[in-house]
């Protein structure tokens, strides 16, 4: 792997589901995604835009319909099942639901130690020491190791999930809305924990989220998704300072401002079209405030308008 | 690395919460006592039986329950109490063997069908085919074809109850396999067998245990039917079904010959059903019938 190659590079990734009655649901429809080592790359968009599916595609928990994924210089989709399984030690995940993602019949020690056991790492005693170290890193104590998940609060459970995600010292952690199921007061703790761990472990995050204030806090780069496509991708600062795509602008405008006297957010008109039957041309044109005739005909490709700032809109200008 | 104090102290753990709840369930306790008594009788048959179960004393035929013969004697002058406890050993033994075979085979088939969707169709259609026959008719046909013996009765009854068990297991596997912790185990490199053994099986067990309790009851009942109809273990082996079959001709003169084994079957099945209800209420509360 060349030194400056990205850790993860997905190209033209798509997942189409055949639907009863003959339709095709385009959950993810041709996405390019490049994540550099050490970055936190956020995927944002409304619910149903395909961001979670994209995360699952990267993890190969869902098999893509088309596309390629390069991870650590290897073509993930070409790996045979056993080779893919071994690759999973470098690829980790934190789930959204801290209740469903922990086996209720296991103790915390079994949950956190499961990846170690799966990969046959260490002796029983070494694994136990490792589990205790992991628990300490996420702010739990060894006394918690013998408890079951139902004895913990949502935030504590998410810490257990994070400890498990770090057990094998992965390179990339797909964080699938890791804080959106938590109380606001707990969210900040978990976000800070994730940031601390990123520094101490040299982690790369693919951070799926719909909460822009969380993204603004944690992300280095942001990809904005709409109806299975990436419509804008930029460094965080550029994206929040000068969004180019009308959808990104609408998304940012919808964030409530805590300032007194700030203008109330202007919601977008209409609903997200069905991914079963996306609009012709630009996917966003049906709700776009600046759409022109061309948008119904040409499907805009991502264009690089400034260094590292790519937009899929005919009207966006450098 | 400094991490803020994240966690409030937990309440001390309560040990064995499931057992606690079971022992607070009154019907479960009654079932436990009934079934437990039968198991004790079966296990301690040698100690309890005052006579050898096959010993015939022709001068003592048709003795009513009373002195010398607590439950009376049958048409060959055999002690009914002795036959009853040795019969318990065989009847419960056959029931337990059926539960064991059914539990293992049904679990394997149900796990495979629920988890590996490609084998689901063929496996479940085969199970449906078996379930299309009335249970006792099928058992009767198999036992008659194999010949009368205890082992063949176990085989016949297992074939009958495996499809029901497989269905129950498959249904819970279909739910559990969609749980996010299964996705998590896959994401962390777990092989399918690992996931089945560590996650899917333990989380699918509750309805299976409940179902197996009921199957135990059905098997005891069905075994007596087979014996009664003459395709169970052959006479003079004491099984409850055999005893009823032999007693039925004298029911008007000597009611006790058929009644005691009948009562034993009743109490065993009642006990097992109460156990099953209690287990279901505690282990699998979603199935609980709403009580007004």
Interface residues (C-beta under 8 A of the other chain):
Chain A: X59 X61 X85 X86 X88 X89 X91 X92 X93 X95 X97 X100 X101 X102 X103 X104 X105 X106 X114 X115 X118 X119 X136 X137 X138 X139 X140 X141 X143 X144 X146 X147 X151 X152 X155 X156 X159 X161 X164 X167 X168 X189 X192 X193 X196 X200
Chain B: X1 X3 X4 X5 X6 X7 X10 X11 X13 X179 X180 X181 X183 X184 X185 X186 X187 X188 X189 X190 X191 X194 X198 X199 X202 X203
